[in-house]
Amino acid sequence: MISVEEVSLSLGGHAVLHDINLTVSTGQVLGLVGPNGSGKTSLLRLLFGAIHPQKGIVKINDCNLRDISRRTIARHIAVVAQERPENLHQSVADLVSLGRLPLRNRFSGQRKEDDDAVYTALERVGLSALSTQLVQELSGGERQRALVARALVQETDHLLLDEPTNHLDLRSQLDLLDLVRALGRTTVIVLHDLNLAARFCDQIILLNQGKIVSHGAVQDVLSPNKIGAVYRVKATPLTTPNGDHHLFFN
């Protein structure tokens, strides 16, 4: 479980988040949505201790993140951030295997169980055939899937993703989010596409100007009134025959 209590954050003298409170229950998929600059990525970075708030507490399983080592955090939280892999000359398998480092003794080498985990993760994201290819030779979407595979091999019970569908075509977006849901991990995911958020998230937080505008079930948060107030667009909701919530914009 991840919890945030009365958190406020300033970066470079600019207030970014204001009095944030939230709890992500075990096994829940929580979506963070909101306009650009609303604080989504900053909030996600707080959740794994990349930055710390000026006020308030961020906890994982009731432990303050400030009191936990980076290695211990990495054993509990896997992150897919908006990043470019640092070493573009390594193979895809080597990039993914970096996710095993928190699970290994500092003086141990790569084990068979590590190799098996890498192979399984690559298979799950559809990159098995590219395992020996250099990262620099991948497309943007393939790199994104490789970063997801790196997070999967950490085998954590918490997963944080910042716009993981970037650079992916529609089929790959759906496949990736289907995979995330199937993992059954406590998940926080930043999404720009409100319909993807509605389809794959159990609950949604709508942020605007660093504040939580709404937090709750999909239909309650992604209502025409709230979307209109935050995004300044008209939204028409539709419930599909299988019960999915969908939005049309004009």
N, C-alpha and C positions, 0 to 999 in steps of 0.2 A: 504494500500500500504506500502511496505517495501522498503527503499532505503539505499544504502551504497555509501558514497562519499569519495573517496581518502583514503581508510582505509589501514593501515599497522599495523601488529601485531607481537610482539615478545613475546615468552614464554621461561622463563629460560635463557634469553640471546641469544636465537636462533630465527632468523627471520622466521616467519611462513607464513605470508601473505604480499603481496607487492602491494600497490596502487590499491586496489580493488574498482571498481565502478559497481554497478548494481541496477536495479529497478525491483521489482516484482509487476506487475500490479494487480489490484483488480480482484479476481477470477481466476488468472493464476496459473497453476501448473508448477513450475520451478524445474528441476532436477539438482543436483550437482553431477558430476562424475569426476573421475580421479584416478590415481594409489594410493596405500597406501602412506600416508605421504604427500599428495599433498595439504592438508589444508582444506578438505571438512568439517570435524567435527568442526574444529576451526572456520570456517566461519559461520557455523550454530549456534554455541554458541554465536557468536557476535550478531546474529540477534535477540536473546531474552535477551541480556544483562547479560549472565552468565559471560562473560569476556568483557573488554572494550579495544578498540584499543589505541595504543600509538599515532596514527595519524589518523585524519579523523573522520567522523560522521556516526552513524547508526540511522536511523529515522523510526518510524512507524507512518503513517498518518501525516507526516510532523513534528512530535515531536521527539526531541533528546531523545534516550533511557536513557541517563545519567540524564535527568531531570524528569524521571517518576519513581514512586515507584514500588517495586516488585509486590505489589497487583494489581496495575493498569495495569502493563504489563501482568499479568496473566489473566486479563479480556479481553485482546485483542489477546494474543498469547498463544496457547496450544502447548505443546512440547512432543514428544515421543523420548526420548533420549536413548542412549545405556546404559541401567542401569539395575541393579537387584533391585527389590522392597526391601525396607529397612526392613519392617515388614512381614516376611514370615508366621507369625502365625495369620494374619488377614484373613478374608474371602475375596473372590473375589469381592463381592458387596461392602465391606468396602473399599477395595483398589480403586475401581472405584469412589466411592463417594467422595474421596479426591479431585477430580476434581471440585467439587461443592463449595469448600471452598471460592474461590475468589468472588463468586456470593452471598454469604450469609453475613448477619450482623454478626459481630464478636461474638455477644452474643446470636445469634439465634441457635436453634438446627436444626436437619434434618427435612425438610419440605416434604409434599407430592409431591410437584413439583420436589424436589431433588430425591425422591425415583422413581418417574416416569421417570426422565431423566436417572437414573442408569439402570433401567429395559430396557428402549429403547436402550441404548448404548450396553448393554450386548447382547441383541437380534440381533443387527446389526453386531456384531463381532462373533456371534455364540456361546456365552458362557452362555446363559440363564440357562441351566441345571446345570451349575457349580457355580451358584451365592453364595451358602453357603459353597462351598468347600474352604479349606485353600489354600492360595497362594503357600505354600511350596509343595503342592500335585499336582500342575499343571506341565505339560510338558513345555519345553522351548517355544514352539510355542504358547501354551495357555497363558503363562505369557505375551508374546509379544502382543497378542490380548487384554488381560486385560489392558495393558498400553495404547493401542490405545483407548479402551473404556473410560479410565480415561480422555484422551484428548478430546474425543467427548463431554463428559458431561459439559465441560467448556463453550461450546457454543460460542466460540470465532470466529472472522472473519478471523483469521490467524492461520495456522497450520504448524508446523515445525516437520519433522520426520527424524531421523538419522538411516538409515538402518532398516526400519520397517519390512522388509521381512526376517530378520535373523531368523533362526530356524523354518521357515514355509515351509511346503511342497508346491509343485508347485500350486495345486489348491487353497490353502490358500493364497499364494502370489497374485494370480490373483484376488481372491475375495476381498482381503484387498485393493489392489490398485484400483480396480473398485469402492469400497466404497469411497476411498479418492477422486477420481475424481467426484463422484456423489454428494459430499458435496457442491461443488461449492465455497469452501473457497480459499482464497489466500494461496497457499501452496508452501513450499520449502521442497524438499525431497532428502536426500542423498541416492544414489543407487550405488552398485558395478556392478550390471547386466545391461549392456548397452542396451540389448534388452528390458528389463522392462522399462528402462528410455525412450527408443524410443517409446514404446507403450503407455505410460501413461502420459508423460510430454508434455506441450505445447511448452516450450523452455528448452534448456539445457545449462548449463555452464560447460565447460571442464577445469579443474584445473590441473596444473602441477607445482610442486616445489613452491607452494604458489602464483602462478600467473594465471590469466585467460588467457588461450590459445585461447578460442573461446566461444562466447555467441550468441545464436540465435536459429533458427529453427532446428529441429531434423536432417534433411537431410544435413544441412550446417555444423553443429557441428560434427556429427558422420560420417564424410566422411572418406574414406580409408586413405587418406594422413594424416589427423590429428590424427586418431587413430594409424596409423603406427608410427608417430613421437613421440607420448606420451607413448603408451603402448608397442611399438616395436613388434607388431604382424601384420600380414596381415589380412585385413578385406574385405570381399566381401559383398556389400549391395544388398538387394533384397526387392522389394516392393510387398507386398501380394495383392491378388485381391481386398481386402477391403481397400487398401490404407495404411496399416501399413508398417513401415520401419523396416526391419529386417537385422541382420548382421550374417555372418558366419565367423569364425576365423580359421586361420591355421598358 
